[in-house]
């Protein structure tokens, strides 16, 4: 009977210790997720602003930029279009 009692107490202590040690890890994970969400929101805003600026450019400048970007993509540039969302 004593062995069973010690086993149950040991298991409860182990579970409580594991939960206590897991809390800081989960807090860091939440911070990282918040930073990632903020980064994605900022990138979306910057992309939208760039699209608006690109739309206001004169035709020749816009085509120069499009050709430049196409050349970068041809050479293996990893940009916004190639990012996983």
C-alpha positions in Angstrom: 0.0 0.0 0.0 2.9 2.4 0.8 4.5 1.7 -2.6 1.3 2.6 -4.4 0.9 5.8 -2.3 4.4 6.9 -3.1 3.9 6.0 -6.8 0.8 8.2 -7.0 2.4 11.0 -5.1 5.5 10.8 -7.4 3.3 10.9 -10.5 1.4 13.9 -9.2 4.6 15.7 -8.3 6.0 14.9 -11.8 3.0 16.2 -13.6 2.9 19.4 -11.5 6.7 20.0 -12.1 6.2 19.4 -15.8 3.4 22.0 -16.0 5.5 24.5 -14.0 8.4 24.1 -16.3 6.3 24.3 -19.4 4.8 27.7 -18.6 7.9 29.8 -19.5 8.2 27.9 -22.8 4.6 28.6 -23.7 5.0 32.3 -22.8 8.1 32.5 -25.2 6.1 30.7 -27.9 3.2 33.2 -27.5 5.7 36.1 -27.8 7.2 34.6 -30.9 3.8 34.1 -32.5 2.9 37.7 -31.7 6.1 39.0 -33.3 5.5 36.8 -36.4 1.9 38.1 -36.7 3.1 41.7 -36.4 5.8 41.1 -39.0 3.3 39.6 -41.4 0.9 42.5 -40.9 3.7 45.0 -41.5 4.8 43.2 -44.6 1.3 43.2 -46.0 0.9 46.9 -45.3 4.3 47.7 -46.9 3.3 45.6 -50.0 0.0 47.4 -50.2 1.8 50.8 -50.0 4.3 49.7 -52.6 1.5 48.6 -55.0 -0.1 52.0 -54.6 3.2 53.8 -55.3 3.8 51.5 -58.3 0.3 52.4 -59.7 1.1 56.1 -59.5 4.4 55.7 -61.4 4.7 56.7 -65.0 4.3 53.9 -67.5 8.0 53.7 -68.5 9.3 53.7 -64.9 6.7 51.0 -64.0 7.8 48.8 -66.9 11.5 49.3 -66.0 10.7 48.1 -62.5 8.7 45.1 -63.9 11.6 44.1 -66.1 14.0 44.5 -63.3 11.9 42.3 -61.0 11.4 39.7 -63.8 15.2 39.5 -64.2 15.7 39.0 -60.5 13.1 36.2 -60.4 14.7 34.6 -63.4 18.0 34.5 -61.6 16.5 32.8 -58.5 15.6 35.8 -56.3 13.3 34.9 -53.5 10.8 37.7 -53.0 7.3 38.4 -51.8 5.7 36.2 -54.4 7.8 33.2 -53.4 7.2 33.4 -49.7 5.0 30.9 -48.0 2.0 32.5 -46.3 
